[in-house]
């Protein structure tokens, strides 16, 4: 059910399909900035004379750290001035820093520009979640987020292959020009077509006491705190994958020519998982589906780690099991993120910011630790990801022990989480 605020802006408003595509396109700015660079890491290392191969991971990790650093800024600004103008500023800066990355002549400048690009892209993470929370509730919110993520998850299928294709005809710097152009396209589309979704009664001041109160409420509320921590550990495994996959495919398996295909084969189940989630979450409920996803993620990654330790890991096994794990990741991230926001409606922007800062920076640091353990084999990665998945499920269990795998039931026409 849409609750779009029509009091601001003029002209026709987007329908459900266009709104979903627009929100997914905004989220994809972040995915494009990460995934399109994966095939170029080796070339960047040679061009900028990076001495240690593991340092290439910093191109990804510093972007993620930047992505987490400013979310607590974008959220309160959006709660005060509205979603649309704040979104426009963030996207504009994203394009500017993409251009700076493209002209960087030193690794230090590239890393700094990447951190700033990530800091700008953070506006999309905060505001897409806040806007969906403005418009929808409970299972419907999870369904829409799943559809957004389904389109968003197609980016990892396309972006590495796009980056690899660009490298056939142009240097790695051209990839950043593409990112800048994509940013300007989304700037124009969102400015022209996106309505203001912030309800007037939910506008908040920028007084530090009020921001601090909202942030503390986000941390204090048990469901918000628990699911945010679970997502933080889960995102650590995703960061580790993004940071390590180029080295795993190139060095551990000696199959660098297949990097785009590997990335696509792992990402496709993620998109499928998001689509499946959008179909089943309304029937079975956030908790049952989300908890099932977290448990499945833990089981598959643990089995994958056991296979790796046995010495029987192969490229095909890596792709198949990692793809299965990422499908369960889709069920986990969509629903646990919604559960974390379930009670945060009046402070959606700030709450999304706080949860994003914790999840992104925490996940980036966890992913960095796992990535830096790369030793020429996939084993450290597999063990690290399995540990993340198991810890995440334990946190879910501790957050709502009496509602683990709880379904929804229909009582007097209302959906109620089963106690």
LINJO-V839436 format. One record per run of one state. SS is the DSSP state (H for helix, E for strand, L for the rest). FROM is the first residue (numbers start at 1). TO is the last residue. If there is no record, write none. Layout:
ss/from/to
SS/FROM/TO
SS/FROM/TO
This chain:
ss/from/to
L/1/15
H/16/35
L/36/37
H/38/47
L/48/52
H/53/69
L/70/70
H/71/81
L/82/82
H/83/103
L/104/106
H/107/135
L/136/137
H/138/153
L/154/154
H/155/169
L/170/172
H/173/193
L/194/199
H/200/202
L/203/207
H/208/220
L/221/221
H/222/252
L/253/255
H/256/284
L/285/285
H/286/310
L/311/314
H/315/341
L/342/344
H/345/372
L/373/378
H/379/399
L/400/400
H/401/403
L/404/407
E/408/411
L/412/413
E/414/417
L/418/419
